[in-house]
Amino acid sequence: MERTGKVVVEKVGGKSTVTRCFSKYPLKFIVPSKVGPCKIDSVWIYSLTYGGGIVSGDSISCEFEIGDGCTTVFTTQASTKVYKSVGSKCSAQFLEVTVGSNALLAILPDPVTCFSTARYSQKQVFRVLLDSNLVIVDWFTSGRHESGEKWDFDLYKSTNNIFLDDNQPLFLDTVLLEQQSISPIK
């Protein structure tokens, strides 16, 4: 899968610093220069998609490398909107992360909101060390209530895997919600 984004955070002059930041359509990263008092050593990274959401068939693949001793917060600018599916096309996101020694990564996105008939799958793979710190929030809504869409999406799948440095599984989790036609009992 072709990468649509990559971010590397390393210590530069004793501070957590984004040393590489690459993104291409439909993904964009925003790295504000100041998000708090100067004494706080952390980097904030916001992701957004052009058009305000993920279109049917979009495939986003990102890689993050958080260096030793760095503190990073990865969040979104708003909820991740997954638009209606065209045919059976599935929208997908893949995130692969390495968290260094004595580093902290907090993944704090707004929730995923799937529109009616949307098909969405995401996989997040985290590789940590014994002294790495990781906080993950993975959440979604039941749809667009104001539009009458409650649990009206066709597919939502979210996989989170955390591995210790030697590829030892620490946490393997998948949530799968899928609409299926159920025949009435006769």
LINDABEL-V889241 format. One record per residue. N is the residue number from 0. RES is the residue in three letters. PHI is phi as a letter, one per 40 degrees, with the letter a starting at -180 (999 if undefined). OMEGA is omega in whole degrees, 0 to 359 (NA if undefined). Layout:
[[N,RES,PHI,OMEGA] [N,RES,PHI,OMEGA]]
This chain:
[[0,MET,999,180] [1,GLU,c,180] [2,ARG,c,174] [3,THR,b,177] [4,GLY,a,175] [5,LYS,a,177] [6,VAL,b,176] [7,VAL,b,177] [8,VAL,b,180] [9,GLU,b,174] [10,LYS,c,176] [11,VAL,b,183] [12,GLY,g,179] [13,GLY,g,181] [14,LYS,b,174] [15,SER,c,186] [16,THR,a,173] [17,VAL,c,181] [18,THR,b,175] [19,ARG,a,180] [20,CYS,a,182] [21,PHE,b,173] [22,SER,a,175] [23,LYS,b,185] [24,TYR,d,10] [25,PRO,c,186] [26,LEU,b,174] [27,LYS,a,175] [28,PHE,b,173] [29,ILE,b,179] [30,VAL,b,181] [31,PRO,c,183] [32,SER,c,180] [33,LYS,a,178] [34,VAL,b,181] [35,GLY,a,178] [36,PRO,d,182] [37,CYS,d,183] [38,LYS,c,180] [39,ILE,c,181] [40,ASP,c,176] [41,SER,a,176] [42,VAL,b,175] [43,TRP,b,179] [44,ILE,b,178] [45,TYR,b,174] [46,SER,b,175] [47,LEU,a,177] [48,THR,b,176] [49,TYR,c,182] [50,GLY,g,175] [51,GLY,g,180] [52,GLY,a,181] [53,ILE,b,183] [54,VAL,c,180] [55,SER,d,179] [56,GLY,g,177] [57,ASP,d,176] [58,SER,b,182] [59,ILE,b,181] [60,SER,b,184] [61,CYS,b,175] [62,GLU,b,177] [63,PHE,b,173] [64,GLU,b,180] [65,ILE,b,186] [66,GLY,c,180] [67,ASP,d,175] [68,GLY,g,183] [69,CYS,c,175] [70,THR,b,184] [71,THR,b,173] [72,VAL,b,178] [73,PHE,b,183] [74,THR,a,178] [75,THR,b,181] [76,GLN,c,179] [77,ALA,a,179] [78,SER,c,176] [79,THR,c,181] [80,LYS,c,178] [81,VAL,b,185] [82,TYR,c,183] [83,LYS,d,179] [84,SER,c,173] [85,VAL,c,185] [86,GLY,g,180] [87,SER,b,181] [88,LYS,c,179] [89,CYS,b,173] [90,SER,c,185] [91,ALA,a,172] [92,GLN,b,177] [93,PHE,b,179] [94,LEU,b,177] [95,GLU,b,188] [96,VAL,b,171] [97,THR,b,181] [98,VAL,b,184] [99,GLY,c,180] [100,SER,c,178] [101,ASN,f,178] [102,ALA,b,177] [103,LEU,b,172] [104,LEU,b,175] [105,ALA,b,177] [106,ILE,c,187] [107,LEU,b,182] [108,PRO,c,165] [109,ASP,c,185] [110,PRO,c,172] [111,VAL,c,177] [112,THR,b,180] [113,CYS,c,176] [114,PHE,c,178] [115,SER,d,181] [116,THR,g,181] [117,ALA,c,175] [118,ARG,b,188] [119,TYR,b,176] [120,SER,b,175] [121,GLN,b,175] [122,LYS,b,178] [123,GLN,b,180] [124,VAL,b,182] [125,PHE,b,176] [126,ARG,b,185] [127,VAL,b,173] [128,LEU,b,180] [129,LEU,d,181] [130,ASP,b,174] [131,SER,c,177] [132,ASN,b,184] [133,LEU,a,174] [134,VAL,b,181] [135,ILE,b,169] [136,VAL,b,180] [137,ASP,b,185] [138,TRP,a,183] [139,PHE,a,176] [140,THR,b,179] [141,SER,c,179] [142,GLY,h,181] [143,ARG,c,182] [144,HIS,d,182] [145,GLU,c,178] [146,SER,b,180] [147,GLY,g,182] [148,GLU,c,177] [149,LYS,b,181] [150,TRP,f,185] [151,ASP,b,178] [152,PHE,c,182] [153,ASP,c,184] [154,LEU,a,170] [155,TYR,b,178] [156,LYS,b,179] [157,SER,b,180] [158,THR,b,175] [159,ASN,b,178] [160,ASN,b,177] [161,ILE,b,181] [162,PHE,b,172] [163,LEU,c,188] [164,ASP,d,179] [165,ASP,c,181] [166,ASN,g,175] [167,GLN,c,180] [168,PRO,c,175] [169,LEU,b,183] [170,PHE,a,179] [171,LEU,b,186] [172,ASP,a,174] [173,THR,b,172] [174,VAL,b,180] [175,LEU,b,175] [176,LEU,b,183] [177,GLU,a,176] [178,GLN,c,175] [179,GLN,b,175] [180,SER,c,178] [181,ILE,b,179] [182,SER,c,178] [183,PRO,c,178] [184,ILE,c,182] [185,LYS,b,NA]]
